[in-house]
Amino acid sequence: MCTDHDSRPPIAPISGAAIDAGTEIIKGANGADLRVFVARPQQSTGAGILILPDVRGLHPFFEELASRYAERGITAIAMDYFCRTAGTDAQPQDFDYQPHLELVSWDNVAGDIKASVAHLRSQSSAPRSVFATGFCMGGRLSADATTLGLGFAGAIPFYGWPIGPHRSGSPAPADLAKQIECDLLLIYGGADQGINESVRNEFDAALDKAGVKHDTVVYPGAPHSFFDRKAEEFKDASDDAWNRTLAFIRKRTAGQPFAAAPASKPAAAAHATDPIDPRVEIFEDQQG
């Protein structure tokens, strides 16, 4: 399991921020009903973001994450993967995603991504620059999404497996590197036993060969899913990853200035590179 049922984003709500957020049912691939969570800011910065969840689909962590983006002026949409087999109601706390995951197809997910991005762009304050982010399985999918010709301004995959096959049937981002249309901010835990240095280096090499600008950020000692399941234990890494994400979006948002800044910025965030360097950056723990 990538994210505990009771986990919440390691991001403090902005007091007094006005947003409109809630679940909606739209038409996904082949006309199937698709449950999404949309969070709209009162004042848009011109940015929008697609959030692709982990293997358990759309659950409260990702809904709250969408709201945290909206509080910072970024219109956000988070989509589910399992509506065709589990229905469009919110899943119960004991939802067993495993049998549904076996029935997921990349063709349907790709179509649902296209539908979600179209819905994001149809909002009254339509974002001029659209980004993708995701976690674990969703991290892989957020990189894959940038190969669909949807005009993404950038993508921020969190610990997404970039090589080899996946049980969702999604292609390996490293195999599609030449089709990636935008800059990437790749975020990993250094203690992730699955996505080790060799795996990261293989993806970096594929991106370098394809000429894709990217920044690979590794947090030593942080495990897989540190931003969600272990956020309290790895607060410095989580704070830095969030600040880097906002900075990445800010630099690539066309139009009006980015209005909302993060509540706090740890000293470690100053190590971010801009423009993106195709190299590995190691987070320096200011606590020693």
N, C-alpha and C positions, 0 to 999 in steps of 0.2 A: 504494500500500500504506500502511495507516495504522499498523501496528505491525510492526517487524522480527521475524523468527522467533526471534532470540535475545534479544529485549527482555524485561525483567522489571520488575515494579512498583517504583517508586522509594521503597519503604517497607521499612525494616529489620525483619526478623522479631523478635518479642519472645522473648528467651531464656527457655526453660522453659515457655512457654505450651503448654497441653495442648489439642489439638483432635483431632477425628476428621474426616478428609477423604478423599474419593475419588469416582470416577466411578460413576454409576448410570444404569440404563436405566429410564425411566418411559414411560407412555403419554401422547402428546401429542394434538394435534387429530386428530379422526377415527380415534383408536386407533392412530396411527402411533408407532413406537418413537422415543423422544427421548433423546438422551444429555445428561446434566447432570452437573455437578460440584458436590457438596455439601460444605460445610465447617461443622462444628458445634463450638461452643466448649464447654469443660468447664463453664463458668459463664456462662449467658446474661444479657445486660443487658435482655432483653425486646425487642430489635430484630432484624429480619431484613432481608436485602437481596437483590433480584434483580439480577444482573449481565448486561447484554446486550452481547455482544462487537461488534467492528468487522466489516468485510465478510468476514474470513477465518474467522469462526465461532469455535468453542471451541478455544482453543489454550493453551499453558502460561502466557502472561501473565495470562489471566483466571482460570485455576485458582489461580495463586499469589496473585492479588489476593483471591480468595475466602478463601484461607487467612489473609491479612493481616487481613481483616475478622474472621474467627473468633477470631484471637488477641486481638482487642479486644472479645470478647464478643458479636459480631454474627453470627448464623447467616446463611450466604450460599449462594446457588445461582446458578451460571452455566450458561446453556443454549446449545445449538448450533442452527444454522439449517438445516443441510444433511443431516440424517440420512435424509430421504426419498430423496435422490439419491446420497449418498456413503456411506451406511451409518453404523453407530453406533460403529465403531472409531475410535480416535484418528487424526487425519489426519497423514500424513507431512509432513516438513519442507518438501518441495517441492509441497505440495498446491496445485492450481490451482483456486481458488475461483470463478473467473469464470463457467464454464459452469453451475455450481450456483446462483450468485447469480441468473442469468437465470430460474431456475425457482422462485424463492422467491415466495410469495404472502402478502399481508398477512393473509388469512383464516387461513392455516396458522400464521403467526407469532403472530397474536393468540390463537389456540387454544393454542399451545405456551406462551405467556406465562401464560395462565390455568392450564394444567396445572402449570407450574413453581411458580407462587405457591401453588397448592393443595398441592403437595408440600412446599414450604417451611413452610406452616402445619400440616402433618401431623407435623412432627418432635416428638420426645418433649418437648422444651422449646419448645413452640410460641411463636414471637414474637408479642407483642401489637401491635407496630407494624411494618409492612412498608414498605420503601422500594424504589425502583428507581433504577438507575444504568446508564449505557452510554456507549460511546465511538464517535464518528463515526456510522456507520449505527446503532449501538446507542444513541448519544445521542439521535438522533431517535426511535428506538423506545421509549426509556425515557419520553419525554414522551408519546408516543402511548399507552403502557401505562396512563397515569393517566386515560385516557378510557374505560376498559373496565369501570368500576364495580367494581374489585377492592378498594377500600378502602385505597389507599396512603396512608401518612402523609406522604409527600414523595418527590420525585425529584430526582436530581442528574445531568442530562445534561452530558457533556463534549463540547464542540465538535460537537454534533448539528445537522445542517442543518434549520432550522425552517420554511422556506417552500418552495413549489414542489414539483414531482413528484420522485420518487426511483425508481431502477431496481428497488428491492425492491417497489414498489407500495404502500409505506406512505403513509398520508395525511400532509399537512403539519401539524405541531403548531399552527401559527398559525391554520389553518383550523378546528381543533377546540378553540380556546382556551376556549370556553364550556363544554366538557365536561370540562375538566381539574379533578380533584377535590381537589387538594392544592397545597401550596406547592412552588415550584421553586427550586433553586440552579443557575443556568446558568453554565457555565465555558467560557471561550473564550481562544484566543490572539490577541493584538492584531495579529499579523502573518499570521494565517490569510487567505490570498488568496481563498479561496472564501467564507468566512463573514465578510464585512466589516462595517463599522459600519452601513451601510445595511440589511443583512440583520438584524443584531441589533436595530436600532431598530424594524424592521417587526414583529418578534416581540414585543418589549417593548410596542409600541403595542397589539397584539392582546390580550396578557395584561392590560394596564391596562384596556382596554375591557371585558374579561370579568370583571374584578375578581379575577384570580388573583394572589396574593402571590408575588413572585419577587425574587431578587437576581441581577443580571447582573454577573459578575465577569470582567474583561478584563485579561490580563497583557500589557502592551506589549512588543513584540519577540518574543514567544513564537509559534511557528508552530502550525499544526494538528498534533495528536498530540504536543504538547510533554510530556504526562504519561507517555508511553510511549516513543516513538521517540527523543525528544530530552531525556529526563529528566535525564541527567547534565549536559547543557549548560544546562538551565533548572531547576536544582535548587531555587532559591528559590521559583519559581512552583509547582513540583510539590509541595514541602513545604507551601506555603501552601494549595494546593488540597486536599490531603489533610486538613490540620487543619480547614479550613472544612467539609469533608464530614463529618468526625466530629462537629464542633460542631452542624451542621445536624441530624444524626441524633439526637444526645444531647438536644437541646431538644424533639424531637418523638417521643420514645420514652415510651410510657405505662408505668406500673408502677414497678418497682424502679429505684433510681438507676443511672445509667450508670457502670459500675465502672472501665473501662479508659480511660486517657488516652493520647494520642500520646506517643511517646518524647521528642519535642522540639517546641517551638513557636516559630518565628521571630517576630521583632517585627512583621513585616508582617501576621501573622494577626490582630493586634489591630484591624485596620481593618474586620473583619467586622461587619456590622450584625445586630442581633437585637432585636425581630423583623425579619423580612425587609422591606427597603425595595424598592419597585418602581423601582429606579434602577440605573444603571451604576456599578460601583465599579472604580476603577483601582488595580491593585497597585502599591505604591511599592517600588521596588528599594532595599533598605537598603544595597546595595553601591555605590550611586551610579551 
